[in-house]
Amino acid sequence: MPFGTSHEIIVEATRLCLWSFYKVVAVYGSHNVSPDEPYVIACTHHNMIVDPAILSNTFPYGRRIHYWAKDSLFANPIAKRILDDSGVVPVDRTTKNNTLLYAATYDVLALGECVGVFPEGTSHTLPGIGEFRDGTSWAALGYAKSLLDAEGEGAERRTKYQARPADVLPVAIVYQDKSKYRSKIIVQYGKPISVAPYINDFINGDQRATVKRLTRDVEAAVAAMCLNAPDWDSRHAADISRVLLFGDQSKDSVDYVPIMQSLISTFSVLVPKYEDIAYLRRILLEYRKQLNTLHLEDSHIRNYNEQKITKTSTTVYLCKQTLKALVDLSIFLPGLLAHWPLYIIAKVTERYEIFEEVRAQNKMFVGIAMVPFTYIVMFFLVWRTMFSNSYFGIIPALLTVGIFAWYHTVSIDSRYEMFKDLRGRWRLFDAVVMGRGMWTRKEKVLEAKRLRDECLRGVRKMVKDYETQPELAFILQRLKAKQNEASKKARKGFEWLS
């Protein structure tokens, strides 16, 4: 089933959106994917239409992916032409006959191509993955069975295309903060799950039970690659613990998922057994709540750990960062002014959407709609002011706007981090020096500092006292590795390990 122009346009448009909205899309496990084997891809589904966009743009070897859609969408001739051109596969959900239900899917797999499926069924915002449905397993096993038929369409596919069974490929997409601008995405491709161990039971035994068994195995493979917490409290406590132990920059580490999942599992296992761990989780959640209430990050409180939070220290830190930002702003200001309307509109769009999994896609759609208008206006301004509307100035004006857009996107990250840090320092200054707002605001900052100190001691104690736990043994191993990699000055922060 060929991919046409519509598919290429969609993929390139979403590639541009992902590049401009997210800071990093890190891909791991590409070596597990063959360049020519057919796959039924089982992927997590936490972020609406962004998930297929990421899958299509990161799939190894530039291979294209088909996706399912209700066959009723193909009723309109124009819609059918666009969907066919995009590689979308119709699924007849009105029939109970799996051969008819997945007929188009079997044709695609026979060509050695891939079909992307989201077994959770619907996009969601949960602390872990949702329950997997059986469609992926039915498709993979049904297709393998059809190839063994002595006659019929399966035999024809086997003879005509030398078709072979399709493995199930588990894929996990992990969002660190899926609706936030310049956040990070981690895509993990797992080892393909062969249908060979299941096909005999599927043909000669209980089909439904075999399908359920394969679904459970696929779900377990996906769960092992992503963040899977039983509740939000465990996940939030693990995130704060990660920041306290490894620093906020650990979110950019290749070990982000295993570190987070190890801490999640630690709290899930130890909280019901030990009161000290239950208490630790409570104060970690309270510290997180304090940070959210004050609109601060852990780094803002951490910077004052070795000195008192005084008017003098707060003012000095603020002045240093403000001066640094003003110097940098002189270079970055033109790009900021040009793109400011996009940021404002995206922020307004976010306020009117209650579902987090919809916010990112809405921001991207707004960007797609507004970016062309923004750059067209910018082009005419450059063409007029720099090249006097001359025909010879068209190409230079286009190049100028293109370089301008590229520079803004590749340089936004450091400026955005600086802006967030400066905003936090202004809030500390407002609370400690100006004393505005509620009279308890300064006390809340001091309470947050006290809580952080207690949380840090508690997390370190947990790592040392329960190091025999497999999850914490891994955390201890990573901490010692980080200690060895750190500079002589930074190693002082790891002295508690000895």
N, C-alpha and C positions, 0 to 999 in steps of 0.2 A: 504494500500500500504506500504509494509515493507521498512525500511531503512536498507541498507547493510553496508558492510565494507567500501566502498568508501566514504559514507557520514560521518562515524565516523572519518576516516583519515582526511578528509577535515576540519571538525569541530575542531579537536584537533590541526591541523596545524595552522589554523587561530587563535585559542585561544592563542597559543604560540606567534604568530606574534603580536596580539593585546596587550598582556601582556608586550612584550619587546618594542613596539613602543610607545604606549600611556601611560601616567602617571597614569591616573585613568579612569575607565569606571564605572560611578556612575549610578545605576539603581533605579528608583522610580516608585511607582504605581503597584508593582508586585501583591499586594492584589486584584487588579481589574481582575486578570486573573484566570480562573477556571482551575483545574488540569485535567479536562476531557471533557470540552465542545469544540465543533468544532468552529473554528474562520476563518473568512476571514480577514487577517491582512492588514491594510492600513498604510504604513510606509513612512516617508519622505525619499528622495533620493538625498543626497548632496555629496556622496563620493564613487561613482562607486561600485566596488565589496566589498569594506569595509562595506557598509551598510548591506548586507545579512550576512556577517561574524559576525557583532555585534549583529544583530537580533538573529541569530542562537545560539550565545554563551551567550546571556543574557535572553532568553525567560524563564519565570518562570517554576519551577518544572522540568527543564531539558527536556522539551518537544521538539520534533523535528519539523521542519517546511519544508513544500514542497514549491518549487518555480516554476513559470511558465517558459516554454521555447517553442520556435516554434517547431511544430511537425516534421518539415523537418529535424531537428537535430537528430531525432530518426531513420532516414532512414538507416544509417550505423549500421550494427549489433553490432559492437564493441562499438560504441558511445551509442547505445541504451542500451546496458548492463550496461555501466558505469552510464548513466543518470538515469536509473531505480533504480540502486543500491544506487544512491545518493538521491533518493526521488523526483527527478525532474518530474513535471507534464507537459505532452504535451498539447499544445493549438493549435487547427486548425484554423488559422487566414484566411484561404481561404474561409471559409463558412460564410454565413450570418445567419445561423441557430444557435441560442445561445445554443440549446440543444446539438448540435454536437460540438460547439466551446468549451463548458465547461464540456463535458462529463466526462473526467478524473478527473476534479476538483470536480464534484459532487460525484464521487466514493470515493475520498479521504475524503471529508467532511462527507459522510455517515459512515465512520469508526471512526468518532469523532476526526479526526486529523485537522491540521491547514495548511492554504495556505497563504504564504506571498506575498503581492502585493505592488508595488510601483506606486501609482496612478499618480504621476507626469510624469511618462513615461520614462524620461531620467534623468541621473544625471546632476547636474548643480551647479554653484556658483552664487547665487543670494542673495540679501539682505533679501529676504523672501522666502516663499514656492512658488512653481510653481502652475499653474492651474491644478486641479485634473481632470483626465479622468474618464470615467464611468465604466471601466471594473470591478472594485471592487463591485460596486452596482449591475451591471447586474449579476455577479456570485452569490452574496448573495441572491438577490431576485429571480433569476431563480431557484436556488437550493431549496429555500423555497416553491416556486410554484410547483416544481416537486414532492415534498413530499405530496402535497395535491391532486395530480392526483389519480383518482379512479383506474387506471390501468397503465401499462407501467413500465419503469425502476424506476421512482420515487416511485411508489407503492411497487415495489420489494425491493428497498432500505429501505423503511419504515418498511416493514414486516420482512425482513431478518436481518437487522442490528439495528432495532428500532431507525432509524435515526431521528434526530431532526434538526430544522433550525439552521443555523450558524449565530451568531452575527458578526457584523463588529467591529474589535478591532483597535482603533486608536493608533498609536505609533509615537512618535517624537524622532529623534536622533539629538541632538544639539552638534556641534563641536565648541569648543572655537577657535581652529586654526587647521583645519583638516589636513593640510599637514605638520605641524611642529612636530618634534620629542619631545616626553614627554609632549604633550598637553593633555587636558582633554576632555572626552566625557560624555554627559549626556543623558541617555535613559529614556524616560517617557512613561509608559503604561497607557492609559486612560481608562475610563469606557466604556465597550462594548455597542455598539449601536444595539438595537434589531430591527429586520426587521418586527416585528409584526405590528407596526403602519403604515407600508407602504404596506403590502402584499395585503390588500383588494383593494386599488387603483391600485396596479400593475396588479391584476387579472382582475378586472372589469372596470378599467378606462384607462387612457392614460399611457401606460407603460413607454414611453420615459420621460414624465414629472415626473413620480414617481421616476424613476432612477436618474434624475437630482436633485430632491429634496433630496434624500438620499446622493448623492455625495456632495451636498452643506453642508449638516449637518456633514458628515464625515470630509470634509475639514475644517469646522469651529472648530470641536473638535481637530483636529491635530494642527491647527494654534494657538489654545489657549495654547498649551503645548510647543511651540517652539518660536524662535526669528523670528518675521515677520515684517520687516520694509518696507516702501514704496520705500525707496531709500538708497543708501550707505551712503550719508551724515548724515542722521538721525541715522543710526546704528553706524557709527564711532563716532559721537558726543556723543551718549549715552554711548559708551564704555569708552571714555575719562572721561566723567562725573562720571561714576561708579568708576573709579580708583581714581579720585580726592575726591570723597565723602567717599568711603569705603576702599580705598587702593587696591593695586593690588592683595592681598591675597583673596579678595572677589570672585575671579574667582573659588576658591575652596569651596565657600559657597553653601549650599543647596538652597539658595535664588538667585543664580546667574541668572537663567532664568527669574523669576518674576521681579527682580530688573532691568535687562537689558530691558525687554519688557515694563516696566513702563516708563523708561526713553525714549525709542524709541517712545512710544505713546505720551509722553509729547511733544517732539520736533515736532512730526507729527501734533499734534493738535494746539500747541501754536505758532509755527513759522509763519504760514500764518496770525495770528491775531495780534501779538505783535512784534514791531520792536526790542525791547530789547532782546527778545528771539532769533530772527533771527540773531541779531548781536552776541549774545553769541554762537550760533552754528557756525558762521563764524570764531570766534577766537579759538574755540575748534578745528575746522578742521585745522586751521593754526598752532596751537600748535602741533597737531598730525603730520602735515607735517614737522615741524621743527625737531621733534624727529626722524622721519624716515630719514631725510636728514643727521642728525648728528649721526645716528645709536646708539641712546641712548634710554633708557626707562625713564618713569616718575620718578622712584625711584632715578635715578642718579641726576635729577634736584631737586627733593624734599629734598634730603639730605643737600642741600646748602641753603635752604630757610631761615634759621635763622642766616646765616652768609654770608658774601660776598664770591663770588667765586674768591679766590686769589690763587697765586702760592703756598703759604704755606699750606692753608687748603686742596687744591687739592693733593699736594704731601703727606701730612700726611695721608689722607684717602687712597691713593693708596698704600703707604708702609704698612699700617696696613692690608689691604686686601691681598696684595701680600704675606706677611709673613704668614698669616693664610692659604693661598692656598698652599704655599710651604710645610708647615708642613703636611697638609692633603694629598698632592700629593704623598708623600713618601709611603703612605698606598695604594693609589688608582692607582699608576702608572702602575703596572703590568697588571691590567685589561684594563686600557686605551690603553696601547701599543698593547695588543692582539686584541682589537676591533677597533683600529684606522683605518685599511683598510676598514672596513664596513662603518664607518662614512664618509670617503673620497669618496667612490664609491657612497653612497647615495646622497651626496652633488652634485657630478658630474651628477648623474641621474636627479636630480631636475632641473638643469640648462637647460636641453634639453627638458623639458616639459612645455609648455605654459599654459596648463589647470590645475588649482589648484586641481580640483577634481580627477585628474589622478595621481598626484604626490605621494600621500600617498600610493596608491596601488602599484605604481612602486617601491617605497622604500621598501615596504614589500616583493615584489617579489625578489628584489635584495638580501634582507636579507635571504629569504628562500634558495636562490641559494648559497649564500656565507657562511652562518653560518655553515652548515655541513662541508664544506672544512676547515674553520677556526678551528673548534673544533677537526676535525680529525688530523690536523697538531699539534694542541696543545696536543692531547692525546699521539701521538708518541713522542713528545718532553718530556713530563712528564714521560712516560713509560721508555724512554731511560735514561734520566738524573737522575731520582729519584729511579727507580726500575731496572735498568740495563737490560731491555728487558726480565725480568723473567716472566714465566707463572703466578707465584703467584702475580706479580705486576699489572696484567691486571685490576682486579677489583678495587684495590686501585687507579690506574691511572684514571679509568673511574669516580670513586667517586670524585676524586680531581678536574677533569675537570668540573663535574656537579656542585659541590659546588662553584667553581670559577665563572661559568657562572651565577649561581643564585645570588651570592654576588654582582657581577657587576651590574646586573639588578636592584636589590632592593636598591642599594646604589648610583645609577647614578643620582637620582633626586637632592639631596642636592648639589652634586658636579657640576651638570649642571647649577643650579641656581647660584652657586658661580662663575663659569666660566663666565656666562653672566654678572654678576655684575662686576667682575674684568675687563672684556673686556671694559665695559662702562667707568670704572674709568681710564683705560689706554687712552681711547679716550679723556676724559676730560683733562687728564694730557698732552696729545699731543697738545690739542688746547690751553690750558691756560698757561702751563709752557714752553713747547718746541716751541709753536708758529709756528709749521710747517704747510704746505699746504697753502691754500688761506689766504690772510691777514685778511679776514673778519671772519675767523672761530671762534675766541674767541668772537667776537661780536655776532655771531649767538648763541653761548651758553648763553651769557648774555641776548640776546633777548628771548630765550626760557624760561629762568627763569622769565623774566618780563611777558611773555605771560601766564606762569603757574599761577603766582600770580593773574593776571587779570581773568583768567578762573576760578580759585578757588573762588574768590569773586563773580563772576557772577553766578556760579552754586549754591552756598549757598544762594544767593539772590533770585534766581529762586525758590528754595525749600521753602523759607519762604514767599515770596510774593504771590506765586500761590499754597499755601498748600491746598486750597479748591478743587483743581483739584483732582479727585479720584486717578490718578496715582501717583501724588506727595504726597498725603496723605499716601499712602503705603510706599513711600521712607522715609518720615519723621518718620513713625512708626518704620521702620527698623533701621534708624539712632539712634533713642532713645533707641531701644533695644541693639544696639551695644555699645552705651554710658554706659548703665547699666552693660554690661558684661566686659567693659574695666577696666584696672587697674587704680589706682588713678592718676598715671603719664600720662597715655594715654588719660584720660578724658579731659585733657586740650584742646585736638584737637576738642572737641565737645562743647566747651563753647559758640560757636556762636549760638547753638540751643536755648539757654535760652533768 
